[in-house]
Amino acid sequence: MVNAKTWTLCKHFVGFPKFSDFEMKEEQLPETKDGEVLLEAVFLSVDPYMRPYSAVLMKEGDVMIGTQVARVVESKNPSFPVGCYVVASTGWRTHSISDGKNLQLLLTDWPDNIPKSLGLGTIGMPGLTAYYGLMEVCQVKDGDIVLVNAAAGAVGSVVGQIAKIKGFKVVGCAGSDKKVAYLKQIGFDEAFNYKTVSSLAEALKKCSAEGYDCYFDNVGGQFSSVALEQMRMFGRIAVCGGISLYNDTTKQTGPYVQTLMIFKQLRMEGFLVSRWKHKDEETLKQLMAWVKEGKLKYEEHITKGFENMPAAFMGMLKGENTGKAVVAV
């Protein structure tokens, strides 16, 4: 018998999450049955989506939602032999039992010199989100100028780099000078600290006086109200996230976009990465190839210790991470 540690949502978030909203518990797992595997978490992901999704998908007392890279330590399923690594949507758990239906094997030729934690980041869901948002939703084309906010995060940093690989001008913004320096380091043409500029509108104009064709939005709120004013004719906006809104207790109100979208003939589209699940394997292989070639660089913010899951989650929501926020068990 194996004892599993879990983090549960003991109280739904009101405003910004608090330590008291979480509770660590232990449970004894049953023996595995035919077709099942026992998983041991190696890396766990903390992501912005967990904040709004928890209100929709969870009830108080549930184990926090999320994915992990796990090692199969016991198997009665030939598709997942002992010792293999999988990405599992099993939530905040140290150990879990799965029938294999919610598991995805890491790429079989995963190099030893590339961290398996990237299966939660650049070569995982955030990387796929960046790729599909840029290529499928924004549908970038020759000559486009791309704007990315939260650009030093897990998704934004990949968006910018893919855009550069494809030959586009890329402008990014982030919330610290250190993050801005990182954006320049990984190839962004222009980058600025939105917290220190005197005028967001002027900063955006300075980076691209001619405006923007593609806007990859991870933030929403006031930033988007300003950015939409600087879209070029027939611009495309991929709405990936709204992290500036997630912890509000009173809904924000802002300028209405209809007139602007009509006269500039803009297209704004929200999306979930699962829409292109049928393309995931080939896209993951492409992301891996770019990492191997040194074209796609990665940064990870790793917190050690399963006991620190809530702190890592809240730190990520505050923007403490550059690149992907991960917890190493």
N, C-alpha and C positions, 0 to 999 in steps of 0.2 A: 504494500500500500504506500502511496505517495501523498505527502501533505503539500498542498498548493497554497501559496499566499495570493491574495487578491486585493485590489482596491475597489471599493464600491462607492457609488454616489449615494451618500446617506441623506443629502438634502439638495434639491434642485438649486442651481445657481441663481442668485439674485444680484445683478450687477456683476462685478468682477469676482471670480471664484475665490473661496477662502479655504484654508486648511480644514476648517470645521465641516466643510461640505463633503469631505472624503472620510472613509473609514477602512483601515486595513483589517482583513479577516483571514482566517485559515480554514481550509476545508480538506477533508480526506477524499481522495479520488478513488473510484472503484477500480477493480482489475479491468484491463482491456479485453474486449471481446473480439471475435473474428471480424476482420475488416477495419479494425480501429488501430490507432497509434497513440503513444504517449509522447507529448511534446514538452521540451524544456526550453523556456525562453532564454535567448542570448542577448538580443537587443529589442527594445520596445520603442514605438514611435509616439511622440506627442505632436499633435497637429491642430491648427486653428479650427478645422471643421468640428472637432469634438465639442466645442463650446455650443454652437447652435444645434447640432444634431442631438446632443444630450437631452435637450428640452423636447424634442420631437420623438425620439426613438426609445428613451429610457424612462423607467419609473424609479422612484427612490428605493434604494436597496439593491439595484442591479449593479453588476460588475461594469466598470467604466469601459466604454467601447474603444476599440483601437486595434492596430495590427502589430505584429512582432515578427522578427526573424527567430525561428526556433529550430532546435536540433531534435530529430527523432531519436528517442532513447529506448523505445520499445515498440515493436511493430508486429501486427498481425494483418498487415495490408501490404501485398507485394509491390504496390506502386510507390510505397514510401519506406524503403529499407532503413534499418538502424544506421545512424550516422549521417543521413542526408539532411539538408537544410531546406526549410520551407518558409514562405511568408504565410502567416496564419492570422485570420481576423477573429482572434479569440479574446480580445480585450486585455485589460491590465491583470494578467495572471503570470505566475512563475511557471506553472505546469498546467497542462490541459490534455484532455482526451478528445480525439477527433476521428470521425469516420472517413476523413479524406476529402469530403465535398467542399470544404472551405479552405483548402490548402493549395498553394501554388509553389512548385519546386523552384528553387533558384536556378538560373541558367546553368546547364550541365557543365559548361566549359569555364566556369567562374575562376579567374586566376587567383593564385594564392596571395599575390601582392595587392589585391584590391579588397578593401574591407567588405565583409558580408553585410555590414550595416547599411551599405548603399542600396540594398534591396528594399529599404524603407525610404530612400531618398532619391538620389540622382538616377539610379537604375531601378526605380520602383514607382510607386504611385505619384509622388511629386514630379518625377521626370516625365512620366506619361502625361500628367496634367499639363505640364509646360508644353510638351510636343503637340498634343492635340489642340490645346487652346490657340497656339500660334499657327499651326499648319491647317487644322480643320475648321476652326471657328474664325480666326482672323484671316485665314487664306492669304497669307503674305505673298506679294508679287514684286517683280523687279522695281527698284526705286523706292520702295516703301521706307518710311521712317517709323520706328517702333518705340513706344513708350511703355515702360514697366514700372509699377510702384511696388513697395515692399520688395525691392529688387535684390536685396542681399539675403532673402529668405530661401527656403528650400525650393519653392517653385520659381520665384522671380529670377534667381541667379541662373537657373537652367534656361528659362525663357530667353534671357539676354544672350547667353552663349550660343544657343541654337540659332537665334537670329543672326549673330555674327558669322557662324559657320555657313549660313545660307547667303551671306553677303549684304546684310541690311545695316543701316545706321541705327544704333540703339541708344536710347536715353533712359537712365534709371534714377530712381530716388530712394533714399534710405534714411534712417533716423539717427545716424551718428557719423562723425567724420571718419572713424575707423572703417565703417561699412562702406562709405563712399570710396575710400582708398582701395578697399577690396574689389569694388566694382570696376575701378580703373584697371586693377591688376588682372582681372579676368576678361578684359577686352571691351567693356562698355565704352562707347565713344564719348559720352557725356554722363556725368552723375553729379548729384547735389544732395545736401542734407536738408530735407524739408522742414526740420525743426528750427533751423537757424537762418533761413532766408527771410528777408523782410517782406517779400511778395512771392507767393507761389506762382502766380500768373507770369510775373516777370522772369522768374527762374526758368519756367518752362519755355518762354519765348527766347531767352538767352541761349538755351541748349538747342533749340530748333526754331529759328525765326519763321520758317515756312510752315510750321505746324506738324501734325502727326497723322499718319495713315492708319496705324494699328495701335490700339491701346489695350494692354493686358492689365486688367484691373483686379488687384487682390485686396483692395482697401475700401472702396466705396466712399460714401459720405462727402464731406466738403472737398476733398481732393478731386473726386470725380466731377463734381459740379464745375470746378475750375478747368480741369483737363478737357472736358467735352467742348468747352468754348474754343479750344485750340485744335480741334480735329479738322482735317482737310475734307474737301468734298469726297463723298463716297467712302468715308472712313469706316473702319470696323472696330468694334469694341467687344472683347471677350471678357465676360464677367465671371471671374473665377471665385472671388471671395469678397467679403465685406468686413474685414477684421475691425475696422473703425466703428462698426455698429454692434458687434456681438455682445458687448457688455453694458449696453445702454439700458437703463430702467425706464427712460422716457424716449419714445421714438423720435429720431431726428427728422426735421423737415428741411427741405432745400428747394432750390430752383426746379421748376418742372421742365422736362427735357423735350417735350413734343415739338415745339416750334423750331428749336435748334436742330433736332433730328430731321425734320421735314426739309428745311431750307438747305441743310448740308447733305441731305440724303444719306444719313448715317445708318449703320446696321449695328444694333446692340444685341448680344445673345449670351444668355447664361448657359452654363453647361456643367455636366457631371462627367468625370473621367470614364465611368463605366459604359458610356454610350459606344465607345470604340473598343470594347473588351476583345472583340474578335481580331483586333490588330495588335494586341498587347505583345505577343511573343516576338513578332518581327520588329516592333518598335523598341522593345527592351534590348534586342540584339544590336540595333542601331546605336542606342545610347551607350551600351557597353563598348562598341567599336570606337566611338568618339572618345570615351574615357581612356581606352587603351592607347589611342593615337595621341593623347594629350590635348585634344581639341576641346574637350569638355572637362573642366576642372571642378573639384568639389571641396566643400568645407563642411565639417561636422562640429556641432556643439554637443559634446557627450557628457552626460551626467552619470556618475557611477552610483549604483545601488538601487534596487527595486523600491526600497523604502522612500526614495526621493522622487517618485513619480509625480505627486501633486506639485512639488516645488518646480520640477522641470516643466510641467505643463503651464503653470502660472508664469514662469520665467519666459517661456516661449510667447505667451500672449502679451507680455510686456515688451517683447522685442529684444530680449537679452541674447538671442542666438544670432550668429552669422552662419548661413547655410542651414542644414537640417538639424533639428533638435532630436536627440536620441538618448535613451537611457540604456546603459549597459548593466546587465544583471551581474 
